Amino acid sequence: AGLPLEPFTLLSPSLGLLLVFRTNASYSRWDQARKFWGLNINHTRDLNRMATTWYGNQSEYDNADFLGAPEGGTASSSSLSSLSSSSAESDPIDPVEREYLLGQVSLMTWAFVRSMK
């Protein structure tokens, strides 16, 4: 009067386990992709942070003593002041150009991340 239940009874546990394993594998791939996406976002933020730090963080305080140390202070402060004086001898960075170029870095990293979606 109907379909026999024996095949369904015998196959349902194996089909259930197959479905569970497929779901776990799928979630594992999704979780791994989410972690890699987070790393990608963090690396692009780091790149922007490094570009901002590296590209001429000059201000009117560039000729100041390191951390307010007196003139001719410790050896480390004098060596650091010699480093800052060598960068002060270079041409000053135009703030408008700096803002434009850092904006370009931000746009390029944003476009890279968007292209990964």
PAVOTI-426503 format. One record per residue: residue number from 1; residue in one letter; x, y, z negated of N, C-alpha, C in turn. Coordinates in nm, 2 decimals. Each point is the difference from the previous one (the first is absolute). Last residue first. Layout:
<nodes>
+-----+--------+--------+--------+--------+--------+--------+--------+--------+--------+--------+
! num ! residu !     nx !     ny !     nz !    cax !    cay !    caz !     cx !     cy !     cz !
+-----+--------+--------+--------+--------+--------+--------+--------+--------+--------+--------+
! NUM !      a !      X !      Y !      Z !      X !      Y !      Z !      X !      Y !      Z !
...
+-----+--------+--------+--------+--------+--------+--------+--------+--------+--------+--------+
</nodes>
This chain:
<nodes>
+-----+--------+--------+--------+--------+--------+--------+--------+--------+--------+--------+
! num ! residu !     nx !     ny !     nz !    cax !    cay !    caz !     cx !     cy !     cz !
+-----+--------+--------+--------+--------+--------+--------+--------+--------+--------+--------+
! 117 !      k !   3.64 !   4.11 !   0.29 !  -0.14 !  -0.05 !  -0.04 !  -0.06 !  -0.08 !   0.11 !
! 116 !      m !   0.43 !   0.24 !   0.02 !   0.01 !  -0.13 !  -0.06 !  -0.14 !  -0.06 !  -0.03 !
! 115 !      s !   0.09 !   0.45 !   0.15 !   0.01 !  -0.09 !   0.11 !   0.00 !  -0.14 !  -0.04 !
! 114 !      r !   0.00 !   0.35 !  -0.32 !  -0.14 !  -0.01 !   0.07 !   0.01 !  -0.10 !   0.11 !
! 113 !      v !   0.40 !   0.11 !  -0.22 !  -0.08 !  -0.08 !  -0.09 !  -0.14 !  -0.02 !   0.07 !
! 112 !      f !   0.30 !   0.28 !   0.22 !   0.05 !  -0.14 !   0.00 !  -0.09 !  -0.09 !  -0.09 !
! 111 !      a !  -0.09 !   0.46 !   0.02 !  -0.04 !  -0.06 !   0.12 !   0.05 !  -0.15 !   0.01 !
! 110 !      w !   0.13 !   0.27 !  -0.37 !  -0.15 !  -0.03 !  -0.01 !  -0.04 !  -0.07 !   0.13 !
! 109 !      t !   0.44 !   0.14 !  -0.02 !  -0.02 !  -0.11 !  -0.08 !  -0.15 !  -0.03 !  -0.02 !
! 108 !      m !   0.11 !   0.37 !   0.26 !   0.05 !  -0.12 !   0.06 !  -0.02 !  -0.12 !  -0.09 !
! 107 !      l !  -0.12 !   0.43 !  -0.16 !  -0.09 !  -0.05 !   0.10 !   0.05 !  -0.13 !   0.07 !
! 106 !      s !   0.27 !   0.21 !  -0.33 !  -0.12 !  -0.06 !  -0.06 !  -0.10 !  -0.05 !   0.11 !
! 105 !      v !   0.39 !   0.22 !   0.14 !   0.04 !  -0.13 !  -0.06 !  -0.13 !  -0.07 !  -0.06 !
! 104 !      q !  -0.04 !   0.44 !   0.17 !   0.01 !  -0.10 !   0.11 !   0.04 !  -0.14 !  -0.06 !
! 103 !      g !  -0.02 !   0.36 !  -0.30 !  -0.14 !  -0.04 !   0.04 !   0.01 !  -0.10 !   0.12 !
! 102 !      l !   0.40 !   0.18 !  -0.15 !  -0.05 !  -0.09 !  -0.10 !  -0.15 !  -0.04 !   0.03 !
! 101 !      l !   0.20 !   0.33 !   0.27 !   0.06 !  -0.13 !   0.03 !  -0.04 !  -0.11 !  -0.11 !
! 100 !      y !  -0.17 !   0.45 !  -0.04 !  -0.05 !  -0.06 !   0.13 !   0.06 !  -0.14 !   0.02 !
!  99 !      e !   0.14 !   0.26 !  -0.37 !  -0.14 !  -0.05 !  -0.02 !  -0.05 !  -0.07 !   0.13 !
!  98 !      r !   0.43 !   0.20 !   0.01 !   0.00 !  -0.12 !  -0.09 !  -0.14 !  -0.05 !  -0.01 !
!  97 !      e !   0.05 !   0.39 !   0.24 !   0.05 !  -0.11 !   0.08 !   0.00 !  -0.13 !  -0.09 !
!  96 !      v !  -0.11 !   0.40 !  -0.21 !  -0.11 !  -0.03 !   0.10 !   0.04 !  -0.12 !   0.08 !
!  95 !      p !   0.31 !   0.18 !  -0.31 !  -0.11 !  -0.07 !  -0.07 !  -0.11 !  -0.04 !   0.10 !
!  94 !      d !   0.53 !   0.05 !   0.11 !  -0.12 !   0.08 !   0.01 !  -0.12 !  -0.08 !  -0.06 !
!  93 !      i !   0.52 !  -0.04 !  -0.15 !  -0.10 !  -0.07 !   0.07 !  -0.12 !   0.09 !   0.01 !
!  92 !      p !   0.54 !   0.14 !  -0.04 !  -0.12 !  -0.03 !  -0.07 !  -0.11 !  -0.06 !   0.09 !
!  91 !      d !   0.53 !  -0.09 !   0.07 !  -0.11 !   0.10 !   0.04 !  -0.12 !  -0.03 !  -0.08 !
!  90 !      s !   0.45 !  -0.14 !  -0.23 !  -0.06 !  -0.03 !   0.13 !  -0.11 !   0.10 !   0.02 !
!  89 !      e !   0.24 !   0.00 !  -0.41 !   0.07 !   0.06 !   0.11 !  -0.06 !  -0.02 !   0.14 !
!  88 !      a !  -0.16 !  -0.21 !  -0.40 !  -0.04 !   0.14 !   0.00 !   0.07 !   0.08 !   0.12 !
!  87 !      s !   0.11 !  -0.45 !  -0.11 !  -0.13 !   0.00 !   0.07 !  -0.05 !   0.15 !   0.01 !
!  86 !      s !   0.40 !  -0.08 !  -0.23 !   0.02 !  -0.03 !   0.14 !  -0.13 !   0.00 !   0.07 !
!  85 !      s !  -0.01 !   0.08 !  -0.46 !   0.05 !   0.11 !   0.07 !   0.03 !  -0.03 !   0.15 !
!  84 !      s !  -0.16 !  -0.34 !  -0.29 !  -0.10 !   0.09 !   0.03 !   0.05 !   0.13 !   0.07 !
!  83 !      l !   0.31 !  -0.33 !  -0.14 !  -0.09 !  -0.05 !   0.10 !  -0.11 !   0.09 !   0.04 !
!  82 !      s !   0.28 !   0.12 !  -0.35 !   0.08 !   0.01 !   0.12 !  -0.08 !  -0.06 !   0.12 !
!  81 !      s !  -0.18 !  -0.03 !  -0.43 !  -0.01 !   0.14 !   0.05 !   0.08 !   0.02 !   0.12 !
!  80 !      l !   0.03 !  -0.42 !  -0.22 !  -0.14 !   0.02 !   0.06 !  -0.01 !   0.14 !   0.05 !
!  79 !      s !   0.39 !  -0.10 !  -0.22 !   0.00 !  -0.07 !   0.12 !  -0.14 !   0.01 !   0.07 !
!  78 !      s !   0.05 !   0.19 !  -0.42 !   0.08 !   0.08 !   0.10 !   0.01 !  -0.07 !   0.13 !
!  77 !      s !  -0.22 !  -0.21 !  -0.36 !  -0.08 !   0.12 !   0.04 !   0.08 !   0.08 !   0.10 !
!  76 !      s !   0.21 !  -0.38 !  -0.19 !  -0.11 !  -0.04 !   0.08 !  -0.08 !   0.12 !   0.05 !
!  75 !      a !   0.35 !   0.07 !  -0.30 !   0.05 !  -0.04 !   0.13 !  -0.11 !  -0.04 !   0.09 !
!  74 !      t !  -0.12 !   0.35 !  -0.38 !   0.06 !  -0.13 !   0.00 !   0.05 !  -0.04 !   0.15 !
!  73 !      g !  -0.06 !   0.51 !  -0.05 !  -0.04 !  -0.10 !  -0.10 !   0.07 !  -0.13 !   0.01 !
!  72 !      g !   0.00 !   0.46 !   0.23 !   0.12 !  -0.08 !  -0.03 !  -0.03 !  -0.10 !  -0.11 !
!  71 !      e !  -0.35 !   0.36 !   0.00 !   0.10 !   0.00 !   0.10 !   0.12 !  -0.08 !  -0.04 !
!  70 !      p !  -0.46 !  -0.13 !  -0.23 !   0.08 !   0.11 !   0.01 !   0.11 !  -0.01 !   0.11 !
!  69 !      a !  -0.49 !  -0.25 !   0.02 !   0.13 !  -0.01 !  -0.06 !   0.09 !   0.12 !   0.01 !
!  68 !      g !  -0.47 !  -0.12 !   0.17 !   0.03 !   0.11 !  -0.09 !   0.13 !  -0.01 !  -0.07 !
!  67 !      l !  -0.15 !  -0.32 !   0.33 !  -0.08 !  -0.01 !  -0.13 !   0.04 !   0.11 !  -0.09 !
!  66 !      f !   0.30 !   0.05 !   0.39 !  -0.07 !  -0.13 !  -0.02 !  -0.06 !   0.00 !  -0.14 !
!  65 !      d !   0.08 !   0.48 !   0.23 !   0.07 !  -0.11 !  -0.06 !  -0.08 !  -0.12 !  -0.02 !
!  64 !      a !  -0.13 !   0.33 !   0.40 !   0.00 !   0.00 !  -0.14 !   0.09 !  -0.12 !  -0.05 !
!  63 !      n !  -0.12 !   0.12 !   0.46 !   0.13 !   0.04 !  -0.05 !   0.01 !   0.00 !  -0.15 !
!  62 !      d !  -0.41 !  -0.11 !   0.24 !   0.11 !  -0.10 !   0.04 !   0.14 !   0.04 !  -0.06 !
!  61 !      y !  -0.47 !   0.21 !  -0.04 !   0.08 !  -0.05 !  -0.11 !   0.11 !  -0.09 !   0.04 !
!  60 !      e !  -0.34 !   0.19 !   0.29 !   0.09 !   0.11 !  -0.04 !   0.09 !  -0.05 !  -0.12 !
!  59 !      s !  -0.14 !  -0.38 !   0.33 !  -0.08 !   0.11 !  -0.06 !   0.10 !   0.11 !  -0.04 !
!  58 !      q !  -0.04 !  -0.51 !   0.29 !   0.07 !   0.12 !  -0.04 !  -0.10 !   0.10 !  -0.06 !
!  57 !      n !   0.01 !  -0.49 !   0.18 !  -0.08 !   0.05 !  -0.11 !   0.06 !   0.12 !  -0.06 !
!  56 !      g !   0.08 !  -0.29 !   0.45 !   0.01 !   0.13 !  -0.05 !  -0.09 !   0.04 !  -0.11 !
!  55 !      y !  -0.03 !  -0.47 !   0.17 !   0.00 !   0.11 !   0.10 !  -0.01 !   0.14 !  -0.07 !
!  54 !      w !  -0.01 !  -0.43 !  -0.24 !   0.13 !   0.01 !   0.08 !   0.00 !   0.13 !   0.08 !
!  53 !      t !  -0.39 !  -0.11 !  -0.26 !   0.12 !   0.02 !  -0.08 !   0.12 !   0.03 !   0.08 !
!  52 !      t !  -0.39 !  -0.11 !   0.23 !  -0.02 !   0.12 !  -0.07 !   0.12 !   0.04 !  -0.09 !
!  51 !      a !  -0.01 !  -0.42 !   0.21 !   0.02 !   0.11 !   0.10 !  -0.01 !   0.13 !  -0.06 !
!  50 !      m !  -0.09 !  -0.38 !  -0.27 !   0.14 !   0.02 !   0.03 !   0.03 !   0.11 !   0.10 !
!  49 !      r !  -0.45 !  -0.10 !  -0.09 !   0.06 !   0.05 !  -0.12 !   0.15 !   0.02 !   0.02 !
!  48 !      n !  -0.25 !  -0.22 !   0.33 !  -0.03 !   0.15 !   0.00 !   0.06 !   0.06 !  -0.12 !
!  47 !      l !   0.06 !  -0.46 !   0.03 !   0.07 !   0.07 !   0.11 !  -0.03 !   0.15 !   0.00 !
!  46 !      d !  -0.23 !  -0.27 !  -0.30 !   0.14 !   0.01 !  -0.04 !   0.08 !   0.08 !   0.11 !
!  45 !      r !  -0.44 !  -0.12 !   0.09 !   0.00 !   0.11 !  -0.10 !   0.14 !   0.02 !  -0.04 !
!  44 !      t !  -0.06 !  -0.36 !   0.28 !  -0.02 !   0.13 !   0.08 !   0.00 !   0.12 !  -0.10 !
!  43 !      h !   0.02 !  -0.43 !  -0.19 !   0.13 !   0.03 !   0.07 !  -0.02 !   0.13 !   0.08 !
!  42 !      n !  -0.38 !  -0.17 !  -0.22 !   0.10 !   0.05 !  -0.10 !   0.13 !   0.04 !   0.07 !
!  41 !      i !  -0.34 !  -0.20 !   0.26 !  -0.04 !   0.13 !  -0.04 !   0.10 !   0.06 !  -0.10 !
!  40 !      n !   0.07 !  -0.44 !   0.14 !   0.02 !   0.09 !   0.11 !  -0.04 !   0.14 !  -0.04 !
!  39 !      l !  -0.08 !  -0.34 !  -0.31 !   0.15 !   0.03 !   0.02 !   0.02 !   0.10 !   0.11 !
!  38 !      g !  -0.44 !  -0.15 !  -0.06 !   0.04 !   0.08 !  -0.11 !   0.15 !   0.04 !   0.01 !
!  37 !      w !  -0.16 !  -0.31 !   0.31 !  -0.05 !   0.13 !   0.03 !   0.03 !   0.10 !  -0.11 !
!  36 !      f !   0.11 !  -0.45 !  -0.07 !   0.09 !   0.06 !   0.10 !  -0.05 !   0.14 !   0.04 !
!  35 !      k !  -0.27 !  -0.24 !  -0.30 !   0.12 !   0.03 !  -0.06 !   0.10 !   0.06 !   0.10 !
!  34 !      r !  -0.41 !  -0.16 !   0.17 !  -0.02 !   0.12 !  -0.09 !   0.13 !   0.04 !  -0.07 !
!  33 !      a !   0.01 !  -0.40 !   0.25 !  -0.01 !   0.12 !   0.09 !  -0.02 !   0.13 !  -0.08 !
!  32 !      q !  -0.01 !  -0.41 !  -0.23 !   0.13 !   0.03 !   0.04 !   0.00 !   0.12 !   0.09 !
!  31 !      d !  -0.41 !  -0.16 !  -0.14 !   0.07 !   0.06 !  -0.11 !   0.15 !   0.04 !   0.04 !
!  30 !      w !  -0.28 !  -0.23 !   0.31 !  -0.05 !   0.14 !  -0.02 !   0.08 !   0.07 !  -0.11 !
!  29 !      r !   0.10 !  -0.46 !   0.08 !   0.04 !   0.09 !   0.11 !  -0.04 !   0.14 !  -0.02 !
!  28 !      s !  -0.16 !  -0.31 !  -0.31 !   0.14 !   0.02 !  -0.01 !   0.06 !   0.08 !   0.11 !
!  27 !      y !  -0.45 !  -0.12 !   0.02 !   0.02 !   0.10 !  -0.10 !   0.15 !   0.03 !  -0.02 !
!  26 !      s !  -0.12 !  -0.35 !   0.29 !  -0.04 !   0.13 !   0.05 !   0.02 !   0.11 !  -0.10 !
!  25 !      a !   0.08 !  -0.44 !  -0.13 !   0.10 !   0.04 !   0.09 !  -0.03 !   0.14 !   0.06 !
!  24 !      n !  -0.32 !  -0.19 !  -0.28 !   0.12 !   0.04 !  -0.08 !   0.11 !   0.04 !   0.09 !
!  23 !      t !  -0.40 !  -0.16 !   0.20 !  -0.02 !   0.12 !  -0.07 !   0.12 !   0.05 !  -0.07 !
!  22 !      r !   0.01 !  -0.42 !   0.19 !   0.01 !   0.10 !   0.11 !  -0.03 !   0.14 !  -0.06 !
!  21 !      f !  -0.03 !  -0.37 !  -0.29 !   0.13 !   0.02 !   0.04 !   0.02 !   0.10 !   0.11 !
!  20 !      v !  -0.44 !  -0.12 !  -0.14 !   0.07 !   0.07 !  -0.11 !   0.15 !   0.03 !   0.04 !
!  19 !      l !  -0.27 !  -0.25 !   0.30 !  -0.04 !   0.14 !   0.00 !   0.07 !   0.07 !  -0.11 !
!  18 !      l !   0.07 !  -0.46 !   0.03 !   0.06 !   0.07 !   0.12 !  -0.04 !   0.15 !   0.00 !
!  17 !      l !  -0.19 !  -0.27 !  -0.33 !   0.14 !   0.02 !  -0.03 !   0.07 !   0.07 !   0.12 !
!  16 !      g !  -0.45 !  -0.12 !   0.06 !   0.01 !   0.10 !  -0.11 !   0.14 !   0.03 !  -0.03 !
!  15 !      l !  -0.09 !  -0.35 !   0.30 !  -0.03 !   0.13 !   0.06 !   0.01 !   0.11 !  -0.10 !
!  14 !      s !   0.04 !  -0.43 !  -0.17 !   0.12 !   0.03 !   0.08 !  -0.02 !   0.13 !   0.08 !
!  13 !      p !  -0.36 !  -0.16 !  -0.26 !   0.11 !   0.03 !  -0.09 !   0.12 !   0.04 !   0.09 !
!  12 !      s !  -0.39 !  -0.14 !   0.24 !  -0.01 !   0.13 !  -0.07 !   0.11 !   0.03 !  -0.09 !
!  11 !      l !  -0.08 !  -0.42 !   0.26 !   0.08 !   0.10 !   0.06 !   0.00 !   0.13 !  -0.08 !
!  10 !      l !  -0.26 !  -0.40 !  -0.13 !   0.14 !  -0.03 !   0.01 !   0.09 !   0.11 !   0.05 !
!   9 !      t !  -0.47 !   0.05 !  -0.02 !   0.05 !  -0.02 !  -0.14 !   0.15 !  -0.03 !   0.01 !
!   8 !      f !  -0.23 !   0.04 !   0.40 !   0.01 !   0.13 !  -0.06 !   0.06 !  -0.01 !  -0.14 !
!   7 !      p !  -0.09 !  -0.40 !   0.24 !   0.11 !   0.08 !   0.06 !   0.02 !   0.13 !  -0.06 !
!   6 !      e !  -0.37 !  -0.27 !  -0.16 !   0.13 !  -0.05 !  -0.03 !   0.12 !   0.08 !   0.06 !
!   5 !      l !  -0.50 !   0.05 !   0.05 !   0.08 !   0.09 !  -0.09 !   0.14 !  -0.04 !  -0.03 !
!   4 !      p !  -0.36 !  -0.06 !   0.45 !   0.05 !  -0.07 !  -0.12 !   0.09 !   0.09 !  -0.08 !
!   3 !      l !  -0.43 !   0.17 !   0.28 !   0.15 !  -0.03 !   0.02 !   0.05 !  -0.07 !  -0.12 !
!   2 !      g !  -0.51 !  -0.06 !   0.08 !   0.08 !   0.11 !   0.01 !   0.15 !  -0.04 !   0.02 !
!   1 !      a !  -0.36 !  -0.30 !  -0.01 !  -0.08 !   0.11 !   0.00 !   0.09 !   0.12 !   0.00 !
+-----+--------+--------+--------+--------+--------+--------+--------+--------+--------+--------+
</nodes>
